[in-house]
């Protein structure tokens, strides 16, 4: 009976969290002044029978749509379509999926933990983390962040189930979640492919029984990457982040500007005159508000059309060549300490605009963040040491996820220099989540609490 108590507690916590989350008010809406939600809503209204839903084109303003339409990956518009493109319904569905993903993750973790005391810690810690407004607040907004977080948790959970037992059901469920997760945001197909390539390498070295699984999912992610790349090219999705990066990281450096000018970058002189020395605050710790507004104006300025054309035709290939030939730039060695702090920013951005709605999440704000980068590193190294002794593959899950999110930082920061805080909102969240999981595995594998728990159960029996 005692073995079932943590699973019952997990379900009770799910119900309580769902009730409290659904009780958070969302009217008047806080997303209406943003531009991105209208892109998701517009794409969600395209019939599934039309190819345009899956491979949408960028579109100019029309009478019905007074602003430019910038296409998105399909998962978020698909969920919005299931909600009949009704913003009120969408917010509630996002809350359901978010809470359900937390229950799914905890359910996947509990079988790998022997001590009930550690299980209780995991349950309470993860649900408390999910109540943190830095994570929960995105569910009130019509953006990709909430669904990205939910499908990330589901992906981790389904992988844990797959690691515990491989059968047709767990394989199919994991594959379906991979597809949905990959198309929440453009970087994920790259990161998922990197994860399964790491798994394939690990399986060749230490776990041959995982090789076929890793190979199959690597192939699936390669297909998803090809589809995502094609969709992004049709929708011209990469031109905006590339322009942001050119303005904020290339133009301020005369050597970089000259390198791009020699390879055809147009309007270098105009960009230099308009943004060099004016885009950043004096200490280069933040982007000036006026510069942000001017960058947004570029998107619809016909005089910059030639810049968009270059980005769509040659820009991405040229930028990749630049990253490969300038490793210090790609590895962020040239970024100042103040700029790098943007990677670990939390409790800022769009969720802050909805802080008046935060409700029960106020408690978590006094607790998180708990884990720092240094403390997570200690726990990750402890997992590696324990794996070398015990050969339990699950101990390497937080290790591989930590490596994956390090890659994510480099990929996202280099992809778009404008909204680093928003696009890397998951970094601090994952530090906390991986800290909780790694601490639980380390303590449970160290056996002191497990031994006490076993003695208690022996006395009871």
C-alpha positions in Angstrom: 0.0 0.0 0.0 2.8 2.4 0.9 4.2 2.0 -2.6 1.0 3.4 -4.1 0.8 6.4 -1.8 3.2 8.6 -3.9 1.2 7.9 -7.1 -2.1 8.8 -5.4 -0.4 11.9 -4.0 0.8 12.8 -7.5 -2.8 12.6 -8.9 -4.2 14.6 -6.0 -1.5 17.3 -6.6 -2.5 17.3 -10.3 -6.1 17.9 -9.5 -5.4 20.6 -6.9 -2.9 22.3 -9.3 -5.4 22.1 -12.2 -8.2 23.6 -10.1 -6.0 26.5 -8.9 -4.5 27.1 -12.3 -7.9 27.2 -14.0 -9.1 29.6 -11.3 -6.5 32.2 -12.3 -8.4 34.9 -14.2 -7.4 35.8 -17.7 -9.8 38.6 -18.5 -9.2 41.3 -19.5 -6.7 39.6 -21.8 -3.0 40.7 -21.6 -2.0 39.4 -25.0 -4.0 41.8 -27.2 -1.3 44.4 -27.5 1.2 41.9 -28.8 1.8 41.1 -32.5 2.7 37.4 -32.4 -0.6 36.1 -31.1 -2.4 37.3 -34.3 0.0 35.3 -36.4 -0.9 32.1 -34.5 -4.6 32.9 -34.6 -4.5 33.7 -38.3 -2.7 30.4 -39.1 -5.0 28.4 -36.9 -7.9 29.6 -39.1 -6.4 28.0 -42.3 -8.2 24.7 -43.1 -6.2 21.6 -42.4 -7.1 20.4 -45.9 -5.0 23.2 -47.4 -1.2 22.9 -47.8 -0.9 26.5 -46.6 -1.6 25.4 -43.0 1.5 23.2 -43.0 3.7 25.4 -45.2 2.3 28.9 -44.9 3.7 31.9 -46.8 4.5 35.3 -45.4 1.7 37.6 -46.3 1.3 41.4 -46.5 -1.5 43.3 -44.7 -5.0 42.9 -46.1 -8.4 44.5 -45.3 -9.2 41.7 -42.8 -5.6 41.4 -41.5 -4.2 44.9 -41.1 -0.7 43.7 -40.2 1.9 41.5 -41.8 1.4 37.8 -41.3 4.6 36.0 -40.2 4.1 32.1 -40.4 4.9 29.8 -37.4 5.6 26.1 -36.9 2.4 24.1 -36.9 1.9 22.7 -33.4 0.7 25.9 -31.7 -1.7 26.8 -34.5 -3.0 23.2 -34.5 -3.8 23.4 -30.7 -5.4 26.8 -31.3 -7.5 25.2 -34.1 -8.8 22.6 -31.7 -10.0 25.5 -29.6 -11.8 26.9 -32.6 -9.4 29.8 -32.5 -11.2 31.2 -29.5 -8.7 33.0 -27.3 -10.6 32.3 -24.1 -10.8 28.6 -24.8 -7.1 28.6 -25.9 -6.0 29.9 -22.5 -7.9 27.3 -20.7 -6.7 24.5 -22.9 -3.1 25.7 -22.4 -3.7 25.4 -18.6 -5.0 21.9 -19.0 -2.1 20.7 -21.1 0.4 22.4 -18.8 -1.0 20.7 -15.6 -1.3 17.4 -17.4 2.3 17.5 -18.5 3.4 18.0 -14.9 1.5 14.9 -13.8 2.9 12.9 -16.7 6.5 13.9 -15.8 6.1 13.0 -12.1 4.4 9.7 -13.1 7.4 8.9 -15.2 10.0 9.8 -12.5 8.5 7.9 -9.6 9.2 4.4 -10.7 12.9 5.2 -10.9 13.1 6.3 -7.3 13.2 3.7 -4.5 12.7 5.8 -1.4 9.2 7.1 -0.7 10.7 10.1 1.1 12.5 11.1 -2.1 9.4 10.5 -4.1 7.4 12.9 -1.9 10.2 15.5 -2.4 10.0 15.1 -6.2 6.2 15.4 -6.2 6.1 18.5 -4.1 9.1 20.2 -5.6 8.0 19.8 -9.2 4.4 20.9 -8.6 5.8 23.9 -6.7 8.1 24.7 -9.6 5.1 24.5 -12.0 3.3 27.1 -9.9 6.2 29.6 -10.3 4.8 32.5 -12.3 8.0 32.6 -14.4 6.7 29.4 -15.9 2.9 29.4 -15.2 2.4 33.0 -16.4 3.0 32.1 -20.1 -0.3 30.1 -20.1 -2.3 33.3 -20.1 -0.6 34.5 -23.3 -1.3 33.4 -26.9 2.4 32.6 -27.6 4.4 29.4 -28.1 6.1 29.4 -24.7 3.4 27.7 -22.7 2.8 24.8 -25.1 6.6 24.5 -25.7 7.1 24.0 -21.9 4.2 21.5 -21.7 5.4 19.4 -24.7 9.0 19.5 -23.3 7.8 18.0 -20.1 5.8 15.4 -22.0 8.8 14.6 -24.2 11.1 14.0 -21.1 8.3 11.9 -19.5 7.7 9.8 -22.5 11.5 9.2 -22.9 11.7 8.0 -19.2 8.8 5.6 -19.9 10.6 4.4 -23.0 13.8 3.9 -21.0 12.0 1.8 -18.4 10.0 -0.3 -20.9 10.3 -0.4 -24.7 7.2 -1.7 -26.4 5.1 -0.6 -29.4 3.0 1.7 -27.2 5.8 3.6 -25.6 7.6 3.8 -28.9 4.6 5.2 -30.7 3.7 7.6 -27.9 7.2 8.9 -27.8 7.3 9.4 -31.6 4.0 11.3 -31.5 5.2 13.6 -28.8 8.5 14.2 -30.7 6.5 15.3 -33.7 4.3 17.7 -31.8 7.2 19.0 -29.7 9.5 19.5 -32.7 7.0 21.9 -34.3 6.4 24.1 -31.3 9.4 26.3 -32.2 12.0 26.2 -35.0 15.1 25.3 -32.9 13.7 22.1 -31.5 14.2 19.8 -34.6 18.0 20.6 -34.3 18.1 20.0 -30.6 16.1 16.8 -30.8 18.4 15.5 -33.5 21.4 16.4 -31.3 19.9 14.5 -28.4 19.3 11.3 -30.3 22.7 11.4 -31.9 24.1 11.7 -28.3 22.0 8.7 -27.4 23.2 6.8 -30.4 26.8 7.5 -29.5 26.2 6.4 -25.9 24.5 3.2 -27.0 27.5 2.3 -29.1 29.8 2.8 -26.1 27.8 1.4 -23.2 24.2 0.4 -24.1 23.9 -1.6 -27.3 20.3 -2.4 -26.5 19.4 1.2 -27.1 21.1 1.6 -30.5 18.1 0.6 -32.7 15.9 3.0 -30.8 18.3 5.8 -31.0 18.9 5.2 -34.7 15.1 5.2 -35.4 14.5 8.4 -33.6 17.5 10.1 -35.1 16.1 9.3 -38.5 12.7 10.6 -37.5 14.3 13.9 -36.2 16.3 14.2 -39.4 13.0 14.0 -41.4 11.4 16.6 -39.1 14.4 18.9 -39.5 14.1 18.7 -43.3 10.4 19.5 -43.1 11.0 22.3 -40.7 13.7 23.8 -42.8 11.5 23.6 -45.9 8.6 25.2 -44.0 10.8 28.0 -42.6 12.1 28.7 -46.1 8.6 29.0 -47.6 7.4 31.2 -44.8 10.7 33.2 -44.7 10.7 32.7 -40.9 14.4 33.1 -40.5 14.7 36.6 -42.0 13.5 38.5 -38.9 15.9 36.8 -36.4 18.8 37.2 -38.8 18.1 40.9 -39.2 17.9 41.3 -35.4 21.3 39.6 -35.1 22.9 41.6 -37.9 21.7 44.9 -36.3 22.7 44.0 -32.7 25.8 41.8 -33.0 27.3 42.4 -36.5 26.9 46.1 -37.1 28.4 47.2 -33.8 31.7 45.5 -34.8 33.5 47.1 -37.8 35.4 43.9 -38.7 32.2 41.8 -38.8 30.4 44.5 -40.8 33.1 44.5 -43.4 33.1 40.7 -43.6 29.4 40.7 -44.4 29.6 43.7 -46.7 32.2 41.8 -48.8 29.7 38.9 -49.1 26.9 41.1 -50.3 25.1 42.4 -47.2 23.1 45.4 -48.4 22.6 48.7 -46.6 25.6 48.3 -44.3 26.2 52.0 -44.3 22.7 52.9 -43.4 22.5 50.2 -40.7 25.8 51.4 -39.3 24.6 55.1 -39.2 21.3 54.1 -37.6 22.3 51.5 -35.1 26.0 51.4 -34.3 26.6 52.8 -30.9 22.9 53.5 -30.3 21.3 50.1 -30.0 22.7 49.3 -26.6 22.5 51.0 -23.3 25.8 52.7 -22.2 26.9 49.7 -20.2 25.7 47.3 -23.0 23.6 45.4 -20.5 20.3 46.0 -22.3 18.9 47.0 -25.7 17.6 50.6 -25.9 13.8 50.8 -26.2 14.0 53.2 -29.1 16.3 50.8 -30.9 13.8 47.9 -30.4 11.0 50.0 -31.8 13.1 51.0 -34.8 14.0 47.4 -35.5 10.3 46.5 -35.5 9.8 49.3 -38.0 12.3 47.8 -40.3 10.1 44.7 -40.7 7.5 46.7 -42.6 9.8 49.4 -44.1 9.8 49.1 -48.0 13.2 50.7 -48.1 14.7 47.7 -46.3 13.1 45.2 -48.7 16.4 44.6 -50.3 17.8 43.5 -46.9 14.9 41.0 -46.5 15.6 39.7 -50.0 19.2 39.1 -49.2 18.4 37.4 -45.9 15.9 35.1 -47.7 18.3 34.2 -50.6 21.8 34.2 -49.2 21.6 35.4 -45.6 21.3 32.1 -43.7 24.0 30.4 -45.7 26.3 33.4 -45.2 25.6 33.6 -41.5 26.3 29.8 -41.0 29.6 30.3 -42.8 30.4 33.2 -40.5 29.7 31.2 -37.4 31.9 28.4 -38.6 34.8 30.7 -39.4 34.3 32.8 -36.2 34.1 30.3 -33.3 34.7 32.9 -30.6 31.5 34.7 -31.9 29.5 31.4 -32.0 30.6 30.4 -28.6 29.7 33.8 -27.2 33.3 34.6 -26.0 32.9 38.1 -27.3 29.8 38.9 -25.4 30.1 41.0 -22.3 29.2 39.7 -18.8 26.2 42.0 -18.7 25.0 40.7 -22.1 25.5 37.0 -21.0 23.4 37.7 -17.9 20.4 38.0 -20.2 20.6 34.2 -20.6 19.7 33.7 -17.0 17.1 36.4 -16.6 13.8 35.3 -15.0 10.6 36.9 -13.7 10.7 39.4 -16.6 9.2 40.0 -20.0 5.6 39.1 -20.9 4.6 37.1 -17.8 5.4 40.2 -15.7 2.7 42.0 -17.6 0.2 39.5 -16.2 1.5 39.5 -12.6 -1.9 40.8 -11.3 -3.4 37.4 -12.2 -0.7 35.2 -10.5 -3.0 34.0 -7.7 -1.7 30.9 -5.9 1.8 31.1 -7.5 2.9 33.9 -5.2 4.3 31.3 -2.8 6.8 29.9 -5.3 8.2 33.3 -6.0 9.7 33.3 -2.4 11.4 29.9 -3.2 12.7 29.8 -6.7 15.2 29.9 -8.1 16.8 27.5 -5.7 19.6 25.9 -7.8 22.4 27.9 -9.3 24.6 26.9 -12.3 27.4 25.8 -9.9 25.1 23.7 -7.7 23.6 22.0 -10.8 27.1 21.3 -12.1 27.9 19.5 -8.8 24.7 17.4 -9.0 25.4 16.6 -12.7 28.9 15.4 -11.9 27.5 13.4 -9.0 25.1 11.7 -11.4 28.1 10.8 -13.7 30.1 9.4 -10.8 27.1 7.3 -9.6 26.5 6.0 -13.1 30.1 4.8 -13.3 29.5 2.8 -10.1 25.9 1.6 -10.7 25.5 1.7 -14.5 21.9 2.9 -14.1 21.1 4.7 -17.4 18.5 7.0 -15.9 21.3 8.7 -14.0 22.5 10.2 -17.3 19.1 11.7 -18.2 19.7 14.9 -16.3 23.3 15.0 -17.6 22.2 14.7 -21.3 19.4 17.2 -20.8 21.9 19.7 -19.3 24.2 19.3 -22.3 21.1 19.7 -24.6 20.2 23.0 -23.0 23.7 24.2 -23.2 23.5 23.6 -26.9 20.1 25.4 -26.8 21.7 28.5 -25.3 24.3 28.7 -28.0 21.8 28.0 -30.8 19.1 30.4 -29.7 21.5 33.2 -28.7 23.2 33.1 -32.1 19.8 32.7 -33.9 18.2 36.0 -32.6 20.1 38.6 -30.5 17.0 40.7 -29.9 14.8 38.6 -27.6 17.3 36.5 -25.7 15.5 36.8 -22.4 12.2 35.6 -23.9 13.6 32.9 -26.2 15.8 31.5 -23.4 13.1 31.7 -20.7 13.4 28.0 -20.2 17.1 28.1 -19.2 16.5 29.1 -15.5 13.4 26.9 -15.4 15.4 23.8 -16.6 18.2 24.6 -14.1 15.6 24.2 -11.4 13.9 21.1 -12.9 17.2 19.3 -13.6 18.4 20.3 -10.1 15.3 18.7 -8.6 15.7 15.5 -10.7 19.4 15.2 -10.2 19.2 15.8 -6.5 16.5 13.1 -6.2 18.5 10.6 -8.2 21.7 11.3 -6.2 20.1 11.1 -2.8 18.1 8.0 -3.8 21.1 6.3 -5.3 23.2 7.2 -2.3 20.8 5.0 -0.3 20.8 6.8 3.1 17.1 7.8 2.8 16.2 4.7 0.9 17.7 2.6 3.7 15.8 4.4 6.4 12.6 4.1 4.3 13.2 0.3 3.9 13.8 -0.2 7.6 10.5 1.6 8.4 8.6 -0.6 5.9 10.3 -3.7 7.3 9.1 -2.8 10.9 5.6 -2.1 9.6 5.4 -5.5 7.8 
